[in-house]
Amino acid sequence: MWKTAITSLVAAIVGGALVFGGITYVVPQRDAAVTGATTTTTAPDSGAKTSQRALSPAEVYERFNNGVVHVRSAFTGARTDFFGFPIVETQVAEGSGFIIDGTGLIVTNAHVVEGSNVKASRITVVLSDKSEVEAKLLGTDINTDLALLKIDPGKRELEVLELGDSSKLKVGDSVYAIGSPFGLEGTMTEGIISALNRTIDSPNGQFKIRNVVQTDAAVNPGNSGGPLIDATGKVIGVNSQIAARSGDFAGVAFAVPSNTVRDITAQLEDEGRASHPWVGISGIEINKEFADLMKLPVDRGVLIVRVFQGSPAAVAGIKGGDKRLITSQGEIIIGGDVVTKIDGVTIATMDELVGIVRDNKVGETIELEIYRGGKKESLSLKLGELPQSTSE
């Protein structure tokens, strides 16, 4: 069972994946002794061990492979055959995960354990010693493609991986992906951080996952949910998607950043779900050429295209576009407000707008500076909670 990721631009459905410009964006999931002087630190609650010096690839694997698991999810459904007789079908999805706490907490991708809003009927975790343990699903957040599992470790002493600080990453840093590509458990690949602050679509296509880490470490079907580890042994991302023309790895992979993982898994452990602040708009960034063409009073900001009915933006009085403009690049909806600042911070793109919004919490109030018909105004907006089926 393949589950798809969705490009942020116009796409066409081809063979169960989404294609843009000939490139397919897919979630990489498949069906059916230490040398040298090292200073280690131990996370106070998890027991995770990491190094303060750069480790060799062999050291990374030796130390941290035992904290990576294989995740097998069974999805059971019923249908009737041609003659009306009931048939029970079971499909199996496979991915990876990693242990973040000695009590048995495991992080993986939501798309490994949930598909089309249907959660797996049974989840089995295969540990590094090949033992199989049934896992309980504590919660999923399809908007960031993350899930939290819990196993009973029994008398086992689990190898715990520590989450690092993804905000400190630099392009060119060495990274390692460990997981089960094509079901081959305990596979490690090596690469670098190719880019930072990428934006990808969530598996349901309703949410933008931001600050994503791009890597050229080989990631293939079955790697989903596995860790992307830096040279000190800290997890700096969860491998989630690849961009490829064939559906297999072609040098571009994406990992949900560890700082997002830390926030979401804490919510999943406490509440069984994650909450995201929501404004309820769609918009496009403007530049000087566009501003001159449209005779806008400013040449930087976000032009509001649509305001969702009943959203916080609608309640605050933000106006969307009401006119259609046909250009050589396609149709643009114009006439809406232009947002130039949030809480006194100048914005020029939707990414900047959403980034500021997500630094706040549901129920908090933000202040917007907007231009409407050439006049500058200020609006207060109380952030709502992102519904399951909408945009920003």
C-alpha positions in Angstrom: 0.0 0.0 0.0 1.5 3.2 -1.1 0.4 6.5 0.5 1.2 9.7 -1.3 2.6 13.1 -0.4 1.3 16.1 -2.3 3.3 18.8 -4.0 2.6 22.4 -3.0 2.0 23.3 -6.6 -0.4 22.2 -9.3 -0.1 18.4 -9.6 -1.6 15.5 -11.6 -2.3 12.2 -10.0 -0.2 9.5 -11.7 -0.1 5.9 -10.5 -0.9 6.6 -6.9 1.7 9.4 -6.5 1.7 13.1 -7.3 3.9 14.4 -10.1 5.0 18.0 -10.8 7.5 18.8 -13.6 8.2 15.1 -14.0 9.2 14.7 -10.3 7.2 12.5 -8.0 6.9 13.3 -4.3 6.2 10.1 -2.3 6.3 9.0 1.3 9.0 6.3 1.3 7.0 3.5 2.7 6.8 -0.1 1.5 3.8 -2.6 1.5 3.3 -6.1 1.9 33.4 -1.2 20.2 34.1 2.5 20.3 37.6 3.9 19.7 39.1 7.3 20.8 38.4 9.5 23.8 34.7 10.4 23.9 32.7 12.5 26.3 29.1 11.4 26.5 26.1 13.1 27.8 22.9 11.5 29.1 19.5 13.0 28.7 18.0 13.3 32.2 14.8 11.5 31.5 15.5 9.2 28.6 18.9 7.6 29.1 20.0 8.5 25.6 23.7 8.6 25.0 25.3 11.0 22.6 28.8 12.2 21.8 30.2 15.7 21.9 32.7 14.9 19.1 32.2 13.8 15.5 31.8 10.1 15.3 32.9 7.9 12.4 30.1 6.2 10.4 31.0 2.9 12.0 30.7 4.4 15.5 27.3 6.0 14.7 26.0 2.6 13.6 27.5 0.7 16.4 26.1 3.1 19.0 22.7 3.9 17.7 21.5 1.2 15.4 20.0 -0.7 18.4 17.7 2.2 19.0 16.1 2.0 15.6 13.1 -0.4 15.0 11.1 -1.9 12.2 7.4 -1.0 12.2 4.8 -3.3 10.7 1.2 -2.1 10.5 -1.8 -4.3 9.6 -4.9 -2.6 8.2 -8.0 -4.8 8.2 -11.1 -4.1 6.2 -14.2 -5.9 5.0 -16.0 -6.0 1.6 -18.3 -8.2 -0.3 -17.5 -10.2 -3.4 -19.4 -10.4 -6.6 -21.9 -12.8 -5.0 -22.4 -10.8 -1.9 -20.3 -12.9 0.4 -18.2 -11.0 3.0 -14.5 -10.9 2.5 -12.0 -9.7 5.2 -8.9 -8.2 3.8 -5.6 -7.3 5.6 -3.0 -5.1 4.1 0.4 -4.6 5.6 2.5 -1.4 5.6 6.1 -1.3 6.7 8.3 1.5 7.9 10.9 2.4 10.6 10.9 4.1 13.9 13.2 4.9 16.8 13.1 4.7 20.6 13.1 8.1 22.5 12.5 6.9 26.0 13.5 3.9 28.1 9.9 3.2 29.0 9.2 2.2 25.4 8.1 5.4 23.5 8.8 5.1 19.8 8.5 7.8 17.1 7.5 6.9 13.5 5.6 8.5 10.6 1.9 8.9 10.8 1.5 7.5 7.3 3.2 4.2 8.5 0.4 3.6 11.0 -2.6 5.4 9.5 -4.0 5.7 6.0 -7.1 7.5 4.7 -8.1 8.4 8.2 -8.1 4.7 9.2 -5.6 3.7 11.9 -3.9 0.3 11.8 -5.7 -2.5 13.5 -2.4 -4.0 14.8 1.1 -2.6 15.0 4.2 -4.7 15.6 7.6 -3.4 16.4 10.7 -5.5 15.5 13.6 -4.6 17.8 17.2 -4.8 16.9 17.5 -8.3 18.6 14.8 -9.5 16.1 12.2 -9.8 18.9 8.7 -8.7 17.9 6.6 -6.7 20.3 3.0 -5.4 19.9 2.8 -1.6 20.1 0.0 0.7 21.3 -0.6 3.8 19.2 -0.7 6.8 21.6 -1.5 9.3 18.9 -0.9 10.6 15.4 -0.6 14.0 13.8 -1.2 13.7 10.1 -0.4 17.4 9.7 3.3 16.8 10.5 3.3 13.1 9.6 4.3 12.0 13.1 3.1 9.3 15.3 4.0 8.1 18.8 3.9 4.4 19.8 4.4 2.7 23.2 5.7 -0.8 23.8 6.2 -2.7 27.0 10.0 -3.2 27.2 9.7 -5.9 29.8 13.1 -6.6 31.3 14.9 -5.2 28.2 17.1 -2.2 28.5 16.2 -0.2 25.4 18.7 1.8 23.5 17.4 5.4 23.5 18.1 8.0 20.8 18.2 11.7 21.8 16.6 14.5 19.8 19.0 17.2 18.8 18.4 20.9 18.0 17.5 21.2 14.3 17.8 25.0 14.5 21.6 24.7 14.7 22.0 22.6 11.6 24.2 23.8 8.7 24.2 22.8 5.0 27.1 20.4 4.6 26.8 18.7 8.0 27.2 15.0 7.9 24.1 12.9 8.5 23.1 9.2 8.6 19.8 7.6 7.9 19.1 4.2 9.6 16.0 2.2 8.9 14.5 -0.7 6.9 14.5 0.3 3.2 12.6 -2.4 1.2 12.3 -4.3 4.5 16.1 -4.6 4.9 16.3 -3.9 8.6 19.4 -2.2 10.1 20.4 -0.4 7.0 22.5 2.8 7.3 23.2 5.3 4.6 25.4 8.4 4.7 25.1 11.9 3.3 25.0 15.6 4.1 22.4 18.2 4.8 21.7 19.4 1.3 19.4 22.3 2.3 17.4 23.7 5.2 14.0 25.3 5.7 12.3 23.4 3.0 8.5 23.2 2.9 6.6 20.0 2.1 3.0 19.0 2.1 1.6 16.7 4.8 0.3 13.3 3.6 -3.3 14.6 3.6 -2.3 17.7 1.5 -4.0 20.0 4.0 -0.9 21.3 5.9 2.5 22.6 5.1 5.4 21.0 7.1 8.0 23.7 7.4 11.7 24.0 8.3 12.1 20.6 6.8 15.7 19.2 6.4 16.7 18.1 2.9 19.4 15.4 2.6 21.2 13.3 0.0 21.5 10.3 2.3 19.7 7.5 0.5 16.1 7.1 1.7 13.8 4.5 0.1 10.5 2.8 0.8 10.6 1.4 4.3 12.8 4.2 5.6 9.7 6.2 6.6 9.7 7.1 10.3 13.4 6.3 10.8 15.9 8.7 12.3 18.2 11.1 10.5 21.2 11.3 12.8 24.0 13.9 13.0 27.7 13.1 13.5 27.4 13.5 17.3 24.6 10.8 17.5 21.6 13.1 17.9 18.4 12.7 15.9 17.9 15.9 13.9 15.0 14.7 11.8 12.5 11.9 11.0 12.8 10.6 7.4 9.4 11.2 5.7 9.5 11.9 2.0 11.6 11.7 -1.2 11.4 13.5 -4.5 12.1 11.2 -7.4 11.1 10.6 -11.0 10.8 6.8 -10.5 9.4 6.6 -7.0 12.7 5.4 -5.5 15.6 7.5 -4.1 17.1 10.0 -6.5 19.3 12.1 -4.2 16.6 14.2 -2.6 15.0 13.2 0.7 13.2 15.2 3.4 13.1 14.8 7.1 10.7 16.4 9.6 13.0 18.5 11.9 13.7 17.4 15.4 12.4 20.6 17.0 9.0 19.9 15.4 9.2 16.2 16.5 9.9 17.2 20.1 6.9 19.5 20.3 4.5 17.2 18.5 5.5 14.0 20.4 5.1 15.8 23.7 1.5 16.7 22.8 0.8 13.2 21.5 2.1 11.7 24.8 0.0 14.1 27.0 -3.1 14.4 24.9 -3.1 11.8 22.2 -3.4 14.5 19.6 -1.6 17.7 18.5 -3.0 21.2 18.2 -1.9 23.7 15.6 -2.8 27.5 15.6 -4.9 28.5 12.6 -5.6 31.8 10.8 -7.8 30.5 7.9 -6.4 32.2 4.8 -4.6 31.5 1.6 -2.4 34.1 0.0 0.5 35.0 -2.4 3.6 37.0 -1.8 3.9 40.3 -3.8 7.0 42.0 -5.3 7.6 45.4 -6.7 6.7 44.4 -10.3 3.4 43.0 -9.1 2.7 45.9 -6.8 3.3 48.4 -9.6 1.0 46.5 -11.9 -1.8 46.3 -9.3 -1.1 49.8 -8.0 -0.6 48.5 -4.5 0.6 50.9 -1.8 3.4 48.5 -0.7 5.7 46.2 -2.6 6.3 43.6 0.1 3.8 41.5 1.9 1.2 38.8 1.5 -1.9 39.4 -0.7 -4.8 37.6 0.8 -6.6 35.5 -1.8 -9.1 33.6 0.2 -10.5 33.8 3.7 -12.1 30.6 5.0 -15.7 30.9 6.2 -16.0 31.0 10.0 -12.2 31.1 10.4 -10.3 33.4 12.8 -9.4 35.6 9.9 -13.1 35.9 8.9 -14.0 36.8 12.5 -11.2 39.4 12.6 -12.5 41.0 9.4 -9.7 40.2 7.0 -10.9 40.5 3.4 -10.0 38.1 0.6 -9.9 38.8 -3.1 -12.9 39.6 -5.2 -11.6 40.0 -8.7 -9.9 37.6 -11.2 -6.9 38.6 -13.2 -5.7 36.5 -16.1 -1.9 36.7 -16.7 0.6 34.8 -18.7 1.3 32.8 -15.5 -2.3 31.9 -15.0 -5.3 33.3 -13.0 -4.7 35.4 -9.9 -7.4 36.5 -7.4 -6.8 40.1 -6.5 -8.5 42.8 -4.4 -7.8 41.4 -1.0 -6.0 42.8 2.0 -2.2 43.0 2.0 -0.6 41.8 5.3 2.7 43.5 5.9 3.4 42.9 9.6 2.4 40.5 12.4 3.1 41.5 16.0 5.4 44.3 14.6 7.5 41.9 12.5 7.6 42.6 8.8 6.7 39.7 6.6 7.2 39.2 2.8 6.1 35.6 2.3 3.4 33.1 3.4 6.2 31.0 5.0 7.1 34.0 7.2 3.5 34.6 8.0 2.8 31.0 8.9 6.1 30.8 10.8 5.1 33.6 13.1 1.7 32.2 13.6 3.1 28.8 14.6 5.3 30.4 17.2 2.1 31.2 19.0 -0.6 29.0 20.6 -4.2 28.3 20.0 -6.3 31.0 21.8 -3.5 33.7 21.7 -4.1 37.0 20.0 -1.8 38.4 17.3 -1.8 41.9 15.8 -1.8 42.4 12.1 -0.8 45.4 10.0 -2.7 45.4 6.7 -3.3 47.6 3.7 -6.9 47.8 2.4 -7.6 50.0 -0.6 -4.4 52.0 0.0 -5.2 52.6 3.6 -3.1 51.1 6.5 -5.1 49.4 9.2 -4.5 47.3 12.3 -6.5 44.2 13.2 -6.4 41.9 16.2 -6.9 38.2 15.5 -7.4 35.4 18.0 -5.9 32.2 16.8 -8.1 29.2 16.4 -7.2 25.5 16.1 -6.5 24.0 12.7 -9.4 21.8 11.5 -8.6 18.4 10.0 -9.6 19.5 6.4 -8.5 23.0 5.5 -5.4 25.1 4.8 -3.5 27.8 6.7 
